[in-house]
């Protein structure tokens, strides 16, 4: 058997994990969250809770990049958590753990230096309780990062999905979010718009072709990566689809 034949399954697995599972909006969310964590840590070793982690793609990314940090991925979906456990076991990542946790219940007191909530608050019926629980789990001065859709977001292209797949609310206004943070004992340090038009378009194109095979999705990858890069450089336009916020535990 040739070396290429041996490597093909591994290469396909890599492509499926980091291409199929990393569309433009997710890439941008992960960039903002990772940047916030690294700016907060300033080279220190920290403990991070990835709240509502799903199958743990961000959890794994952080664990790979910062082998001395401790990362906990928490979610209620045991099937998704098991996917994450299998991947980190194969990768021999000893600094990451996945736990079946209800974010509206007790997550511990002063357990983490940072809590990250990426696109999960709008999926939780009692989001106030979840936010209070996450805030209590932070150490004093700890970082809270959230990325949420705006309440008035809408697709750019006609016939694109106009709702988030598991939403119980369509999103938040800035005032909603900052008020909730204050009630939870968090002080916001940064609230900024995210996911403007070019990222939205790249995301919506990907959503339309996501069931049409790996080759087509690989062909669309340069658009996805360019869209994220342009927004990071401040070269995007149009209304923002989302908000990201950084706050600290009082």
Buried (B, 14 or more C-beta within 10 A) or exposed (E): EEEEEEEEEEEEEEBEBEBBEBBBBBBBBBBBBBBBBBEBBEEEEBBBBBBBBBBBBBBBBBBBEBEEBBBBBBBBBEEBBBBBBEBBEEEEBEBBBBEEBBBBEEBEEEBBBBBBBBBBBBBBEEBBBBBBBBBBBBBEEBBBBBBBBBBEBEBBEEEBEEEBEEEEBBBBEBEBBBEBBEEBBBEBEEBEBBBBBBBBBBBBBBBBEEEEEEEEBEEBBEBBBEBBBBBBEEEBEEBBBBBBBBBBBE
